Amino acid sequence: MKDRRPFVLIACNRHVYETYLAPADLERLQGFADWEWLNLEGGEDFQPNEDPEAIARLIEKVADADAIVVCHGAPRIDARVMERAPRLKFIGELEGDRFSYRIDAETAWARGIRTIDTTNGSSYPVAEWALALTIIALRNAGEQFRRLIEHRVYRRPTTDFGYIHGELFGKKVGLIGCGHIGRRLITFLKPFQCDIRVYDPYIPRELPDVLGFLWTNLDYVMSDSDAVICLAPLTPRTRGMIGRRELDLLKPGAVFVNVSRGAVVDSAALIARLQRGDIVAGLDVFDPEPIPADSPIRDLPNVFLSPHIAGVTAASRHGFFSLMVDELHRFFHGHETLYDLTPQTLANRRGEPLPES
């Protein structure tokens, strides 16, 4: 690498190029590497582009690439692509839900290629909204907002949920999942002196000691927390993971917040639990989305709803690529990268136990 500048190929659609790649970050990249944008249209959501023409165009471009950065519109970077890229040492995904849909990570690792995912560019605003929804739910502010817009008087009765449970300070807070969102959220919760407990079978064993939380099981999080915040990704293992049994573990006066994916929670069971009237929910996600017009969840007084906006901010759109440029700079200057895809990433995606270390 010392005798020439590295070459970075960026493969994505026009929307990603124009929305995610800020000029300032492209200028930073230009400071230490040459780069080229390959415009590829196709594919859906986090799925790779399977158009043969797009795959052929990508393969034509990779011969001199030291790094490939992919996002929406890009085909999967698999063995047939890697075989045509003898210099390739780095593959990065801008927005892949950290699950390596567009990168054949195992083939890359066998070839000594670093694999990076900076989906956490949108994780940090989600952590902020999770904190906000927790405070809103503890005050049952959704009901108060309904009263205001309906021109009803609020007399602050001492039996009001928010009057009884309304302060976050010193509360027991349980997190379901402790990836990038959870780790940022824990730093936000520290000033509130919360007793934090976490359920996540995929975190490094050192993390509870570093961040100062109790690593425990799902039943304990659900049954012994004043606020439960769901941050789990949607995988075969987590789909419907929070069902009637788990929701029945919530104690009266608890709040339940979900900013991950709606399908992690059994919607019918959640509605039934809320209809009992002794807990409050703050929900940014629901299953299905958009929420059906006739869903009872829309009219419950003990629910605050937002339309899956937690991670959608202008700053987060630039965050994906800004973090990737940081990683490229680290890698090509001989430093360690921070956001690597790992075997435990793939195990989590598949809903499998952690691989043996």
C-alpha positions in Angstrom: 0.0 0.0 0.0 2.9 2.4 0.6 3.9 2.7 -3.1 0.5 3.8 -4.3 -2.8 5.3 -3.1 -5.5 2.8 -2.3 -8.4 2.7 -4.7 -12.0 2.6 -3.2 -14.9 1.5 -5.4 -18.3 2.7 -4.1 -21.2 0.6 -5.5 -24.7 1.9 -4.8 -27.7 3.5 -6.4 -28.1 7.3 -7.1 -30.3 7.9 -4.0 -27.6 6.6 -1.7 -24.8 8.5 -3.5 -26.8 11.8 -3.4 -28.2 11.4 0.1 -25.6 9.5 2.2 -22.3 10.6 0.7 -21.7 14.1 2.0 -19.2 16.2 0.1 -17.1 16.8 3.2 -16.7 13.0 3.7 -15.8 12.5 0.0 -13.2 15.1 0.4 -11.8 13.3 3.4 -11.7 10.1 1.5 -9.9 11.8 -1.4 -7.3 12.9 1.1 -5.9 9.4 1.4 -7.4 7.3 -1.4 -8.6 7.5 -5.0 -12.3 6.5 -5.4 -15.0 6.0 -8.0 -18.8 5.7 -7.8 -20.4 2.8 -9.7 -24.1 3.6 -10.1 -26.1 0.4 -9.8 -29.9 0.5 -9.6 -32.0 -2.5 -8.4 -32.5 -4.8 -5.4 -34.9 -4.1 -2.5 -34.3 -2.9 1.0 -31.3 -4.8 2.3 -31.3 -7.5 -0.3 -28.5 -7.6 -3.0 -29.1 -6.7 -6.6 -29.4 -9.9 -8.6 -29.6 -8.3 -12.0 -27.0 -10.1 -14.2 -26.1 -6.8 -15.9 -25.4 -5.1 -12.6 -23.2 -8.0 -11.5 -21.3 -7.9 -14.8 -20.7 -4.2 -14.5 -19.4 -4.6 -10.9 -17.1 -7.4 -11.9 -15.6 -5.2 -14.7 -14.7 -2.5 -12.2 -13.1 -4.4 -9.3 -9.7 -5.5 -10.7 -7.8 -2.6 -9.2 -10.0 -2.1 -6.1 -8.3 -2.2 -2.7 -11.7 -1.6 -1.0 -15.3 -1.9 -2.1 -18.1 0.0 -0.3 -21.6 -1.2 -1.0 -25.1 -0.1 -0.2 -28.6 -0.3 -1.8 -28.4 -1.2 -5.5 -25.2 -3.3 -5.2 -24.9 -7.0 -5.9 -23.6 -9.4 -3.3 -19.8 -9.3 -3.0 -19.2 -13.0 -3.3 -16.4 -15.4 -4.5 -16.9 -14.6 -8.2 -16.4 -10.9 -7.4 -13.5 -11.4 -5.1 -11.7 -13.7 -7.6 -11.6 -10.7 -10.0 -10.2 -8.4 -7.3 -6.7 -9.6 -6.4 -5.9 -6.4 -4.5 -9.1 -6.4 -2.4 -8.5 -6.2 1.4 -11.6 -4.3 2.6 -15.4 -4.7 2.0 -17.7 -2.2 3.7 -21.5 -2.1 3.9 -23.1 1.3 4.6 -26.6 0.2 5.6 -27.1 -3.6 5.9 -28.7 -3.9 9.3 -25.3 -5.3 10.4 -26.3 -8.7 9.0 -24.0 -9.1 5.9 -26.7 -9.5 3.3 -24.5 -7.9 0.6 -21.2 -9.4 1.7 -20.2 -13.1 1.6 -18.3 -12.6 4.9 -17.2 -16.1 5.4 -15.5 -16.2 1.9 -14.0 -12.8 2.6 -12.5 -13.9 5.9 -11.0 -17.0 4.2 -9.2 -14.7 1.8 -8.0 -12.3 4.6 -10.4 -9.5 3.6 -11.7 -7.2 6.3 -15.5 -6.9 6.4 -17.1 -3.7 7.9 -20.7 -2.6 8.4 -21.5 1.0 9.5 -25.3 0.6 9.8 -24.8 2.0 13.3 -24.8 5.4 11.6 -28.5 5.4 12.3 -28.2 3.7 15.7 -27.4 6.8 17.7 -30.6 8.8 17.0 -32.6 5.6 17.8 -30.9 5.6 21.2 -32.1 9.2 21.7 -35.6 8.4 20.8 -35.6 5.3 23.0 -34.7 7.6 25.9 -37.4 10.1 24.9 -40.1 7.4 24.6 -39.2 6.0 28.0 -39.6 9.4 29.6 -42.8 10.0 27.7 -44.2 6.6 28.7 -43.4 7.1 32.3 -45.5 10.3 32.3 -48.1 8.6 30.1 -47.8 11.9 28.1 -49.6 10.4 25.2 -52.9 10.5 27.2 -52.2 14.1 28.2 -51.6 15.1 24.6 -54.9 13.5 23.6 -56.7 15.5 26.3 -55.1 18.7 25.1 -56.0 18.4 21.5 -59.5 17.3 22.5 -59.8 20.4 24.7 -60.4 18.4 27.8 -59.3 19.6 31.2 -56.5 17.8 33.1 -56.8 18.1 36.9 -53.6 16.1 37.9 -55.3 13.4 39.9 -53.1 11.6 42.3 -54.1 8.3 40.8 -52.7 9.3 37.4 -50.1 6.9 36.0 -47.6 9.8 35.3 -48.1 11.2 38.8 -47.2 7.9 40.4 -44.5 6.6 38.0 -43.3 9.7 36.2 -39.6 9.9 37.0 -36.9 8.0 35.3 -34.3 8.8 38.0 -33.3 5.7 39.9 -35.6 3.3 38.0 -34.8 -0.3 37.0 -34.4 -0.3 33.3 -34.2 -3.5 31.2 -32.8 -3.6 27.7 -33.6 -6.4 25.3 -30.5 -6.2 23.0 -27.3 -4.3 23.6 -25.8 -3.5 20.2 -24.8 0.0 19.1 -28.2 1.4 20.2 -28.1 -0.2 23.6 -24.6 0.8 24.3 -25.3 4.5 23.4 -28.5 4.4 25.4 -26.7 3.1 28.5 -24.5 6.2 28.4 -27.6 8.3 28.3 -29.1 6.5 31.2 -26.1 6.9 33.5 -26.9 10.4 34.7 -30.4 9.1 35.8 -28.6 6.6 38.0 -30.7 3.7 36.7 -30.2 0.1 37.6 -29.6 -1.4 34.2 -30.1 -5.0 33.3 -29.6 -6.5 29.8 -30.7 -9.6 27.9 -28.6 -10.3 24.8 -26.9 -13.6 24.2 -24.6 -12.2 21.5 -22.6 -9.5 23.4 -18.9 -9.9 24.3 -18.5 -11.2 27.8 -16.4 -8.1 28.7 -19.2 -5.7 28.0 -21.2 -5.8 31.3 -18.0 -5.0 33.2 -17.0 -2.2 30.9 -20.5 -0.5 30.8 -21.7 -1.5 34.3 -24.9 -3.5 33.8 -26.3 -6.8 34.9 -26.3 -9.4 32.2 -29.3 -11.6 32.7 -32.1 -13.6 31.1 -35.2 -12.3 29.4 -37.6 -13.3 32.1 -35.7 -11.2 34.7 -35.6 -8.2 32.4 -39.4 -8.4 31.8 -40.4 -9.1 35.4 -38.1 -6.9 37.5 -37.8 -3.7 35.4 -39.7 -0.5 35.7 -39.0 0.2 32.1 -38.3 -2.4 29.4 -36.8 -1.2 26.1 -36.8 -3.5 23.1 -33.7 -3.1 20.9 -33.4 -6.6 19.5 -33.0 -7.0 15.7 -35.5 -9.1 13.8 -34.1 -12.5 13.2 -35.6 -16.1 13.0 -34.8 -16.3 16.8 -36.4 -13.0 17.8 -39.6 -13.0 15.6 -42.5 -13.0 18.1 -40.0 -13.4 21.0 -42.1 -11.1 23.2 -45.4 -12.8 23.4 -48.3 -13.2 25.8 -46.2 -15.0 28.4 -43.4 -12.4 28.4 -45.8 -9.5 28.5 -47.6 -11.0 31.4 -44.3 -10.8 33.3 -44.4 -7.0 33.2 -45.4 -5.6 36.6 -48.2 -3.1 37.0 -46.8 0.4 36.6 -44.1 -0.7 34.1 -43.6 0.9 30.8 -42.7 -1.0 27.6 -40.8 0.7 24.7 -40.0 -0.7 21.3 -37.7 1.0 18.8 -36.4 -2.1 17.1 -38.8 -4.0 14.8 -42.5 -4.5 15.3 -42.5 -8.2 14.6 -40.2 -8.9 17.6 -43.4 -8.5 19.6 -46.7 -10.4 19.2 -49.0 -7.5 18.3 -52.2 -9.1 19.5 -50.6 -10.0 22.8 -49.3 -6.5 23.3 -52.7 -5.0 22.6 -54.3 -7.4 25.0 -51.7 -6.6 27.7 -52.2 -2.8 27.2 -56.0 -3.1 27.3 -55.7 -4.2 31.0 -54.7 -0.6 31.6 -51.9 -1.1 34.2 -48.9 -0.5 31.9 -47.9 2.1 29.4 -46.2 1.7 26.0 -44.1 3.9 23.8 -43.9 2.4 20.3 -41.9 3.6 17.3 -42.5 0.3 15.5 -45.4 -2.1 15.1 -46.4 -5.1 13.2 -47.8 -4.6 10.6 -46.6 -1.2 9.3 -48.2 1.2 8.6 -50.5 0.5 11.5 -53.9 -0.5 10.2 -56.5 2.3 10.5 -58.8 0.1 12.6 -56.1 -1.3 14.9 -57.1 -0.9 18.6 -53.5 0.3 19.4 -54.3 3.7 17.8 -57.0 4.5 20.4 -55.6 3.1 23.6 -55.0 6.0 26.1 -51.9 4.3 27.6 -49.9 4.3 24.3 -47.7 6.8 22.6 -47.0 6.1 19.0 -44.5 7.4 16.4 -44.3 6.1 12.8 -40.9 4.4 12.7 -38.9 7.6 12.8 -36.3 6.9 15.4 -33.3 6.5 13.1 -34.5 8.8 10.4 -32.7 12.1 10.6 -30.6 14.1 8.1 -27.5 13.6 10.2 -27.9 9.9 10.3 -28.1 9.7 6.5 -24.6 11.1 6.4 -23.5 9.0 9.4 -23.3 5.8 7.5 -20.6 7.0 5.1 -18.9 9.2 7.6 -18.2 6.2 9.8 -17.1 4.2 6.8 -14.5 6.9 5.8 -13.3 6.7 9.4 -12.9 2.9 9.0 -11.1 3.2 5.7 -8.7 5.8 7.1 -8.0 3.5 10.1 -7.4 0.5 7.9 -5.2 2.1 5.3 -3.1 3.7 8.0 -2.4 0.5 9.8 -4.9 0.9 12.7 -7.6 -1.5 13.9 -11.2 -1.1 12.6 -14.1 -0.8 15.0 -17.2 -2.0 13.2 -16.2 -5.5 11.9 -18.7 -8.1 10.9 -17.8 -11.3 12.9 -19.0 -14.9 13.2 -21.3 -13.9 16.0 -22.9 -11.4 13.6 -23.8 -14.2 11.3 -24.9 -16.4 14.1 -27.3 -13.6 15.3 -28.7 -13.1 11.8 -29.5 -16.8 11.5 -30.8 -17.2 15.0 -28.1 -19.7 15.9 -26.1 -20.1 19.1 -22.8 -18.3 19.3 -19.9 -20.1 17.5 -17.2 -21.7 19.7 -14.4 -19.2 20.3 
